[in-house]
């Protein structure tokens, strides 16, 4: 049985990402969410302003597991994780 993997990118450039973030300071391709089975990870794609996970700046391209209730910041926008 294979493991299901899904990758979705977020950023400000509508033509290049799966989810558009309109906050100031969001890069064209800012970050990606990777779902591996029931686990979701966040990776910063070397964004200019950085990606923050519960007030900690992520190291680019390093997987960070996210869960319900975590606070993510892309540019000036803050978001609460809700995995469905």
N, C-alpha and C positions, 0 to 999 in steps of 0.2 A: 504494500500500500504506500503510495507516494504522499509526500507532505505538500499541502496547498501553500503556495506563496503568491502574494499579490503586492505590487509596488505602486504607490500613488505619490506624485510630486505636488508640491504646493509652492506658490510664488505669485508674482505680480503680472507676469506676461501670459495672458489668456491663451495664446496660441501654443504655448510650450509646456503648460502644466495641466494637471487633472483638477486641481482646486485653486481658485483665485483668492488671494488674500489682499485686501485693499488698504491695509494699514501703511502708514508712512514708514519708510526704511526697509520694506520687504524687497528682496532681490528678485530678479526675473525668475530664476529657479532657486528657491530658497532652501527647501528641505524635502525629504521624502519619508513617507510612512511605509514600513515593510511589515506585512502580516505573514507570519509563518505559523500556520495552523491557528491556534487560539491566542497566540502571543503577537503583540504589536510593538514594533520598534520605531524609533525616530532617528534620522540621520541628518545632520546639517550638511548642506552641499557647498561648503566654503562661502556662505553668504557674507555680505559686507557688514551687516549689523549683528550677525550671530543669531543663533537659536538658543533659547533658554528653557530649561526644564526645571521647574520648581526653584527658580532664581539662580540656577547654575548654568553657566555657558557651556554648551556642548562642544566637544572636540570634533572638528569636521571629519566626516566619514566614519565615526565611531558609533556603533549601534547602542541605543539606550532604550531599555524596555519602558513602555508607558502603560499606565493603568488608569481606570476611572478615577476622576477627582484630581489628577495631576494638573498643574498649571503650566501652559506653554506660552512662550512669548516669541513672536516673529515681528521684528521691527518694533513699532509702538503698540501692536495689537496683542492682547492677552486672551487666551482661550482655555477652557476647562475641558479635559479629555472625557469623552463619553464613548466607550467602545460598544458598538452594536453588532 
